[in-house]
Amino acid sequence: MHFKKHIPNILTCCNLLCGCAGIVHAFSGNLFMASCMIMAGTIFDFADGFAARMLHVSSEIGKQLDSLSDIVTFGVLPGSIMYELLVTVYIESHNDYLHTSDSEIFSTEKPFLFFALSAFSITVFSAIRLARFNTDSSDKHTFTGLPTPANALLISSLALISDTSSQRDTLESFISSYVLTYPFLFTFIPLSCFLLVMPVEMFSLKFKNVSLHQHRLPMSFAAVSILLLLLLKLTAIPIVIVCYILISLFQHFKKKLVNNNP
């Protein structure tokens, strides 16, 4: 009985370990494994909350541990991946640096260092997002702003598509040709930061039970997402995240319209 209350925290620590391993892979230039660590961390993050609800165990330390783990896996790690994507773009646009390490580039191109560090604004806004979540005393059937795991998954999917596009279909190669460019990354970083803290309610994918009646939208969305993943594989991930954002925006503005027109 006493061990039961520690199960969610053990799963949370697994999430944290995934984040730590992912950061090591990211700075080693292995964006594929770094992105896989975000996906593994997401599974553990979902599992710890689900276990806590099913076992009817919760604690303040569990809540804090969850957020501290999330800032590593879904804040520092996606920032590190974005940083490495910026380095990749820089290297590919400067053939002289093709076989040069990051430190050697920065020793001669210091202005680029400040540009590359802009990737960690994603980490900063993820921390703000998690702090707001922790201090929100309302019933968390919805989220305000894009949840950090969803944002991290979106970033990891871009890295995965870019990393594997040469071995996959034309669609992934097409997406990759736009991802690994300065205009895209310049636009994506501030957009990602805004989505994390935007004042828009987004539906939760956390299930308190397996009742279809109580969780019709999240269960339907999850089913469609799995189908898309089976059909489109890696390309489905950004499509699923964008659909999640659009559905939440539609619900938010529909609710506001109803409230303004009683």
Secondary structure, 3 states (H helix, E strand, C coil): CCHHHHHHHHHHHHHHHHHHHHHHHHHCCCHHHHHHHHHHHHHHHHHHHHHHHHHCCCCHHHHHHHHHHHHHHHHHHHHHHHHHHHHHHHHHHCHHHCCCCHHHHHHHCHHHHHHHHHHHHHHHHHHHHHHHHHHCCCCCCEEECCCHHHHHHHHHHHHHHHHHHHHCCHHHHHHHHHHCCHHHHHHHHHHHHHHHHCCCEEECCCCCCCCCCCCHHHHHHHHHHHHHHHHHHHHHHHHHHHHHHHHHHHHHHHHHHHHHCC
